[in-house]
Amino acid sequence: MAGRIAELMEARLGVRGATLAEKLRRGGRLLPRRVRREAEYMARCAEQARAPHLEMQLDHDRIADAYDACVRYLKPLGAGARRRAILLDMMTGIAAAIVVTLALVVTVLVWRGYL
């Protein structure tokens, strides 16, 4: 489960690293607080699961809940949502360019004494 969360973090957030703990250290700030806390719990459990005598102490229901919370946040966007996001990004860039251009034109007109 920790490996799946690590894969989703790399795919969705672009965070690199070998383990989930390393990816959380590098890109944990990109996650909401609750999801980050659940992912950190998953990373601790993954470390404990390496030792067979510690694996028996793990709370599997809590791990499943943490996994579900992380997957719900990190699952990839659908094609329609991805297109809307790209379109929104393009429109934002165009609007910013228009505002900057208008501000420069007004500044030049004021500087030259036309306004």
Steps between C-alpha positions, in 0.01 A plus 500: 500500500782741581650432158172591330481828695861574402417434132198730516706775665756477222236500227275772639745726684825427314684415822805276457647260752560133570253447784179655621682656796750668269225629272315641800815672618547662158140579407285458809423871507305454175244284680221622727571451869263204547626314194862568597435362849344185354786456253755539781312231693520275193874562475552410868294184456699404190820525703351291782370238257857417401552336839273194538465532878391865467257426219264330742461828691366689200137614490386381159166684512678829571744429218210436260335828603827690451549337161147593390548863608827527307365333186188718501717812492772374268297312241550641152257750355264389229551610141227766518634653819852498355381683188314758711811556710716551190243737348477696826880529513510630143223752562673623816824554309323688222313719747821582687674595175211731403501670840876557489480633143219742589690621805808566287297687235334719765838565662654606169200723419521668842877537465464661157226735626204369304296409810 
